[in-house]
Structures are given as C-alpha cells and as structure tokens.
Amino acid sequence: MALEHHRKIIQIVGYQNSGKTTLMEQLIKQATSEGLRVGTIKHHGHGGAPVENSSKDSSRHEQAGARVSAVEGEGTLRLSIHQHSWQLADILAIYANFSMDIILIEGYKREDYPKVVLLRTAQDYLLLQQMSNILCVIYWPSYPIDQNLRIPSFSINEETEYMEFLLNEMREKL
C-alpha cells in the first residue's frame, strides 16, 4: 500500500526566499509539541549536490524536532546514499522504514502531494497556474492577492489562522 495511505504528506512550495523553511520549522515544532512524529525532505533547488555540513535548511528541520531529515539535489540524497538520480517516490520508500506520522516536503513543485504555496511577488502568480493539489496559499504583503481566489488563502501575518488550518490538515488522516 502507498506510503501516503499510512502517513500524512504535505508539500511546502514557493520560490527562493518565500519563507518555506521558516514555515517548515513552525509546522515541525507545533506537530512535535502535540506528540506527532515528523520527517522532512528538502529539495536542494540551488543547483549541484548538497555537500556535507552545508544544508542549513535541513539542519533547521532537525533542530525544530524532525525525527528524520534529508536533503536531495542533483542525484545526491544527503544520507550518504548515491545513485544516478533520485525521484521523490524513491526517497519516500526509504522513509517507509521509519516510524513517522507526518512527512513534510520542502520543494518538489511538480509532485502531486497536497501543497501549501507561498507567494511573495506578483511574478509568483505563475506558481498557482503550474501547481496541482493546492491545499492553501500563504501570501506576503507584497503579493497582490486575488480576492476571488477559490483556494483557502492566508496572509503571512495571519500565523494563528494558517497554523490552525495546516495542523488540522496534518491531523486529519491520523
């Protein structure tokens, strides 16, 4: 049976400096404070393979309380496992061996798991057109939000509201 039938999987997507890692930290801390076991996967989208001790974002995931944390880029999964390339499904199969309730994924925009989309500038609108399976949108004051958007949307300043929404999503299938 597929991994997502046993664990909740949520993706956090957005362009660089949109707040993905900060949101991941918030979700990890809150979920672990409620006793949930969290694993994280980060896509190293800056080009090249992640080098040892250089992925400050995945370290932030660990420090926030993630039980298992990995970063993948250009075929290297920072668990010191190497192969020609890595698909998200391959990494999730490895994670199936660990006892977790939730897997939070930072990046992998083209995958089809439920997504939180972070929008910072007007140019980020393209993300909404390119993404599938959007749970909600979190937007910065610099983003001109469309009031007719039919997806739940929250200002980055409405932390209490979006955290409650996302934590309810995370608990839903547990």
N, C-alpha and C positions, 0 to 999 in steps of 0.2 A: 504494500500500500504506500502511496506517496507520502513524503515527509510532511507536507502541509496539512494532511489529514490528522496528524498527531500533535502538531505544534502550530502555533500562530506565526506567520511570516509577514512582516511589514517592511516595505522599502521606503527609504528616505532619499528623495532625489531633488536635484537643483544644480544650478551652475556653481562654479567655484566661488567661495566666499558668500554663499547664500545662507549659511547657518546650519548646514546638515550635521556636522559633528557636534555642535552645541545642542541641537535638538536630540541627537542620539544620546548624549550624556544625560540630558534631562529625563528621557524615557527610561534609560537603563537604571538610573538612581531611583526613580519612582517605582518601577516594576520590582526591583530587588528589595526595596523597602517593604513591599507587600508580600515578599516571600516567593516571588516568581524567579525562575532560573532563566537567565538571559544569555544568549550567544549573539555575537555580532560578526558581520562580514563587511569589509570595506573594499570597494573597488578603487585601486590606485590609478586614477584617471589622468595623472600628470605626465604620462609617458615614461617608459622604462620600467624595470622591475623594482619593487620596493627593496631597499637594502637594509640589512640588519641594523637595528637601533635607529632607523631613520623615520619610521612611521609614527609620528607623534599622535596622529588621529587614532590609530588602533590602540596605542598606549592610553589615550584618554578614555577609550571604551573600557579597557581593563581597569583603570583607576576608578571609573564610575561604578564598577561592580559586575561587568560581564564575566561569566564563567569561562567562556571560550571566545577568543577574538582572533580574527585572521584578516590579513590584507592581501589582495591579489592584484598583480599587474604584469602585463606582458608575459604571461605564462608562468610566473612565479607566485606561488602561494606561500606567504611568509609563515610557514610551519616547517620550513626547510624541505619542502616537497617540490620536486621539479618534474615537469613533463612539457611536451611541445606547447600546449595551451590549456587553459582551464575554462570550463563552462561553469556557470553558476550551479547547474544541476550536479556537477561533479563535486563541488565544494559542499553542497547541501548533503550529498550522500555521505561524505566524511562526518559531517555534523550529526548524522543519524545515530552515530555511536555514542554520543554524549547525552546526558540527561538534562534537557532544557525544555522550558515551556514556550519560550518565545525566541525567535531569531529576527534580529533587526539587521537590515541590509542597507548600507550606505552606498548609493550609486546603482549601477547596472540599469540605466534608464530604459533599455529595450526589453527587459524581462517583464513578465505579466503578473507579478505578485501585487497585492494591494499597495498603493503608493500614497505617500504624503509628498506633495510637490511644493517646494519653496520657491517663491518668486520675489525677485529683488528689483528688477528694472523692467521697463516696457518691452525690451527685447526678449525677456524671458517668456513672453506670451507663447512663443513657439513651442515651449515645453508642453503646454496644455494641448496643443494640436498633435504632438508627437507621442504623448503618453497614453497608455491604456490602464484600466483598472485603478482609477484615481479615487482614493478614499476622501481626501480633503486637500485644500490648498491653504498654505500659510504664506501671507504676503507682507512685505516690508512697506513702510510709509511711502517709499519711493516708487512703489508699483501702483499703476492706476487700475485698481480692481474694478472689474465689470460687475455692477450690482445685480445683473441678470444671470450671473454665473449659477448654474444648476448643480454645483458641487459644493458641499459644505466648505466655507472659507472663513479664515480667522486672521486677524491682524497679528503680526509677530508680538505685539504688545498685549494681546489677549491670552497670555500664557495659561492662566487658570482654565479658560474655556477650552483651548485646544488640547491641553494636557488631559482634562477630564474626558473629552471626546476620544482621544487616542488610547487612553487607559481602558476605557470601556470597550473599544475595539480589541485591544490586546487580551482582555479577559473573556471576550465573547465565546470562543470555542474551547475554553479550558475546562 
